[in-house]
Amino acid sequence: MSEKDASKLAARAAVMQPLHIESLDHEGKGIGRRDGKTIFVDGALTGESVIASSYRKKPEFEQAQATQILKSSPYRVIPKCAWFGICGGCTHQHLDEAAQVAAKQRVLEDCFKHIGKVRPESILPPIHGPTWGYRTRARLSVRHVPKKGGVLVGFHERRSSYVADMTSCEVLPPHISALLPLLRELVASLSIRDRLPQIELAAGDTVSVLVLRIMEPLTLEDETRLRDFADLHGIQFWLQPKGPDTAYPFHPLDAHELSYSLPEFNLEMPFRPTEFTQVNHGINRMLIRRAVRMLGVQAGERIGDFFCGLGNFSLPIARRGAQVVGIEGSQALVTRAIENADRNGLAEHSEFLVANLFEMTPERYLELGGFDKLLIDPPRDGAIELVKSLPDAGTPLRIVYVSCNPATLARDAAVLVHQKGYRLVAAGVANMFPHTAHVESIALFER
């Protein structure tokens, strides 16, 4: 037998050997070890014994797919979605919902321990809610694929640029999920079916908007089909010929305003469908409630809301009587925040500024004036330049940090604790994206 053939036999034998899964990584993949090499296994859970087939091999690690479960975890459940494992949108439907939250809490704690070298004094109870039909924001890909029978509308397949051949989605609102096969037929009937690559969903409290990314003008017949579809199914179409700023309402023009409400604070928050808002309105409300309580907002305090967006946290803080200064890098979002403050009668309690917070310096921070407390809610890159720019003593006495990336939160926490004199008083997760590995979290720092 040649050396090459022997190597192939050895590899085949290794594949057939049971692999014990020790834990889950930050992406929800099972971690096993064989011959000193770490193997990350899609579809495997802690404590399971599996047969896994590798799809990527490196000297230090392998990535694999579980092909057979020999010993099942007690937390394994039957996925609700028929396309789970094919569609790349969800990765955790095979894991019990409570166990998903616990796994995300462990990811957060591990990041604090290994990246930030810090430890929260207390762990907050997780914020969680309904786990199906929650996703009010989504970007669906569209492809005309004659070999698969026509137009596909959905998320990408796992580890692929192909669009999954799906006709429903359990995490989308039910009325939108039901439209997926009908949208396939609609797009197939359009003259620009090969020039319509994306449909973006933005659902508010009273209207659901579908933004069509069109790369060629519609014909009169196309326009008629869209109007009929919108009227029949109770949605509003917007058209986007170029970048997000070019999106405009198409039909019906008298639809309800796209907005979400924050009843606890008596706020109504209008937004454009291409502007950033949280995908899970229920969890967003609970997260805001916790953030405002953790800040301990007092009337007359001056509170900074960094990466404020359209005022999602700013206006609830202002409603409690504080003077809030919201700072954001996007002029469009700052304009929207000013409009929302005026609409909700909070213009006198709020101020909004445009600034590149990724280029913050101690000098620029001082120019903003003093803040009693801060709310920080950055994108995935975190807020490292901001936290490095904070004074080493004095105010702000309290910081609430809302994060969508536990790794950058932990990195920034290291600066706050080890360099700026703060304590990491408490931290916990919010299950903003059930059935995915995405970890949303909130942390409280005090001097």
N, C-alpha and C positions, 0 to 999 in steps of 0.2 A: 504493500500500500504506500502510495506517495505521501510526502509530508503535507501536501495541500489537501489530499483526501482525508488524512487523519485529522487535520485541523477542522475540516467541515464536520466530521463525525463528532468531534469533541464539542463543537459549537451547538450541534443539534442535540446532543445529550444534555448540555447545560440548559438549553431551553426547556427540556422536559423535566428538569429537576424542580421540585417544589421550592418556592421562595417565600420566606417568612417576612411579613410586613411589620416593621417595628413601630412606625409612626407615619404622620402625614407631613409633607413639606408645606411651605407658605402658599403654594398653588393648589393644594389639596391632593397631590400625588402621593401614593404610598411609597415609603422608603424601605428597601430591602438591601441586603448585602450578600455578595457572593465572591469568594476568593479575593477579599480585600477591596472589591470595587462596589461603590454605591450604585444602586439601580432604582430609578424613579419610575413608578408604575402607575399609569393612568388606570382608573377604575378599580384600584385596590384600596382597602381600608385597614386601619390599624388592627393588628392581631390576626389578620387573615393569612392563610397559606394559599398561594396562587401559582398557576403556570403563566409565565409572561413571555411575550415575544418582543424582542428589541427592535426598534425602528431607528435608533440613533446610537452609535457606539463611539465613545471617546476613551482615551487611556485611563482617565480617572473615574469616569461614570458612564452609565448607559441610561437611555430613556426607552421605556417599554410599555406595552399594552397588555393588561390582564386578559388572557384568553380563556382561562378556566379558574373557577373559584373552588378550591379543594376544601377549605375550612372557612366558613362564612362568619363575618362579624355579627354580633347581636344587634348592631346598629344599622345593618344593611337593610334597605327597603326597596320595594319595586318602584322604579322611576315612573312618574305619572305621564311623562311625554313619550309618545311613540317614536320620536326622533332623537331621544337622548342617546348620546354616544356617537351620533352622526353629526348633528348640529353642534357647532362650537360655542353656542351661547351659554349653556349651563354645563357645569362640571361636577356638581354635587348631588344630583337628584337621587342617587343611589344611597345617600347617607341620611339617616334620620334628622329631621329638622332641628331638634334640640342639640344633637351632636354636632351639626354644622356650626351652630353658634359657639359651642364649647371649643371646637377646633379653631375658630377665629380668635377666641380669647387667648388660646395658647400661642397662636402666631404673634399676637400683640405682646404678650409677656416675654416670649423668646426674643423678639426684636429689642425690647427694652434691655434685657439681660445681656445679649451678645453684641448689639450694635451700640446702644447708649450707655451700657454699664450703669444702669439706674434701675430702681425698683419702686413701683407705686406703693405708697403707704397703705392704700386700700384699693380693692378691685370693685368697680361699680357693677350693679346688676345690669345684664345686657339689655339693650333696647331691641325689641323684636315685635313683629306683628304678622299680618297675613302674608303667606309665602307664595301664593298663586295669584295671577292676574294683577300684580302690583306695578308692573313696569309701564309708566306713563310716558317715558321717553325711549325711543329706539331708532336705530338707523338700519333699515332693511336694504339689502342689496337686490338688484334686479338684473337678470340675465336672460337673453333670448337664446335658448339652447334647443334647436330643432331635434337633436338626437334624443332629448328627454321629453319630447312631446310639446315643446313650446316655451313659454316664459316661466321662469322660476322667480319667486319672491320670498326672501327669508334671510336668515343669518348664514354666514359662511360655515362650511363644514369644518370639523375639527382638524387642525393642522393642514388647512388647505385654503386656496383662494376660490375654490368652487362654491357655488351657492347650494345650500342644502335643499333637497327636493321635499319640502315640507308644506303641509296644508293647514296647520294649526300651530299655536304656540301657547303653552300653559302659563307663561309668566307675563304675557301681554294681557291687557284688559280683554275679557271675553268677546266683546263686540268687535274688537280689532282682530283678534285671532280668527273669528268667523269670516272676516273679510279676506283673509289671505288667498284662498282659492279663487275668489271673485276678482281680486286685484290681478291675479295671473291672467284671467280671461280679459279683463279690461285692458291691461297693457298690451296683450297680444293683438287686440283689435285696433291699436293706435298705429298711425303711420310712422311714428318715431320709436317703435318698440325696441329698436337696436341702439337708440340714442337716449335712453332713459335708464341710467345706471343705479338710481337710488331713490328710495322713498323714506322720508324721515317722519316719524310719529312724534307729535307733541299733544298730549291729552290734558286738558284742563278740567275744572269742575263742571263746566256746562257745555263744552264743545271739544271735539277731537279733530285735530288738524293733521292732514297728510301733505307733506311738502314734496312735490315731484321735482327731481333734478332733471331738467330738460336741456339737452345739448343742441336741439334744433327747434324752431318754432312749431307750434301745433297748427294743424289744419282746422278749418271750420268744423269739419266732421269730428275731429278729435275733441274739440272744445264742447261740442254737443254731447258726446259720450261722457265726458267728465262731469258736465253739469247734471246729466241724468243720473249718473252713479252717485254723486254727492246728495242729490235730493232724495234718492231712493233709500240710502243707507245712513242718512243723518250725520254726515261728516262735512268738513270744509276742506277744499283743496287750495293749496298755495302752489305757486310755480317759482322755481329757482333756476334762472338761465345761466348764472355764473356762480360767484362766491356766495356765502351765506347772507351777506348784506343785500343781495339783489332779490331775495325772496319777497314775494308780494301776494296778497290774497287774490284768488281767482273766482271761486264760487263756493257757497253763496256769499255775496258781499254784505249781507245783512245778518250774518251769523253772530251768535253771542261772542263777546270778547273772550279771548284766550287768557285764562287767569287761574290761579289757585288761591285758596283762602287759608288763613291762620285764625280760626275762630276764637282761640283762647286770648288772642291779642286784638281781636276785632279788626283784622287786616284783610284787604283784598289786594292780590299781587298780580297785575297784568304782566304779560311777557310776550315777546315774539317767539314763534315756534323754533327759530334757529338760535335763540339766546339760551345760555346755560341755566338750567334749573335742575334740582334733584329729581332722580327718576322715580322715587318712591315717596309720594306725598304724605302717606301716613307716618312713615318713619321720620320724615323731615319734620313734621309737627312735633313729634316726641323728642327729637334731637334738639330742636329750638327750645322747648320747654326746659329740658335739662340744662342746656347751656346758660339760659337766662338765670335759672336758679343757682347754678354753680358760680356765676359771676356775682350774685348777690347785689343786683342792680339797686342803687339808691338814687332818689330824686336829686338832681343837681350835679351828680358825678359826670366827669368828662371821660367817655369811654371810646377807645379806638376800635374800629372793626376793619381789620386788614384782610384784603382779598374779599371785599364786601359783595361783589356781584351786583345784583339788582336790589339789594337791601334785605335779603332773606333773614339775616340776624340783626341787621342795623335797626330796622323798624320795630321789631319786638322789644329791643332794648330801649329805643326812644319812647315806646308806648308806656314803659315803666317809669318814665320821668327823667331819664338821664339825657345829657347832651351827647349825641353820638357823632363821631367823625368817621365816615366810611371812605376807604381808600381802595382803589381798584385800577388795574392797568388798562382796562378797556373803556374808551370814551363812550361807546354805545351803552355799556352796562351802567356807567355812572349817570348818563342821561336818563336811563330807565329808572335808576334808583331815585333820582331827584323827582321824576314824575310820580313814582309810587309814594314818595314821602308827601308830596303835595296832595295827591288824591286821598290819602288817609289822614290828612290834617296834622302831619308831623313835620312840616317844613321848618318850623321854629325850633324844633328839637333835634334837627339833623343837618349835617353838612357832608357833601360828597366831593372827593378830590380824585383826579387822575394822577397816578404815579407808578413808575416801574418798580415794584417791590422787590424784584430780583436784583436790583442795583442799589438797594438801600445802603446808606452809610450812617455812622453816628451823627454826622453833621446834618444830614437830611432829616434824620429822625428828630433831632432837637428843634429843627425849624417848624415841625408840626405842632409844637407846644406840648405841654405835659399831659399825660393821661393817667387817670386813677387806676383804670383797669383796661385790659385788652381782650378782644376776641380775634383769634387768628384761624382762618379757614382756607389754607392754600390748596393749589392743585397738587398733583402727585410729586412734583419736584420739591415740595416743602417750602420752608421759609427761613433757610439758613442765614441769608444776608440780613434779614430783619432781626432775628434773635441775636445775632452777633452785634447788631447796632444798638441794642437796648443798653441803658445805663447799668453800671455795676452795682448801684445801690439806689434806694428811694423807690419812687413810683416807676412803673405800675406795680402795685402790690399783689395783684392777682391777674393771672392769664388763663383763659380757657382756649384750648387748642383743639380744633376739630380737624381730623385728618382722614384722607382717603388712601394713605400709604403708610403702614406702620413702620416701614424701614426709615423713611425720612422723618417721621415723627420722633422715632427713637434717636436718630442723629441730632435733631434739633433739641431734644430733651437733654442730651448730654451737654450741650452748650449752656442751656438754662440752668441746669443743676450744678455742673462742675465749674462753670466760669461766671455765671451771673447771680449766683446765690439764691436760687429758688429751690423749693422742695417740690417733688412730684407727689402731690397729695393724693390724687386718685386718678384712675383711668379705667376705661371699659369700652366695649364694642357696641356698635349699632348695626343690625343686620339689614343694611340698606339694599343689598343685592342677594336675596336668598337664592340658594342652589348654585352660587358661584363662589370663587375663592376670594372675591373682593372683600377687603376688610376696611370698614368705616369705623372710626373710633373717636373718642373724646377724652381729653386729659385736663386736669386742673393743676396749675402751678401757683405756689404762693411764696412770697418772701417772708 
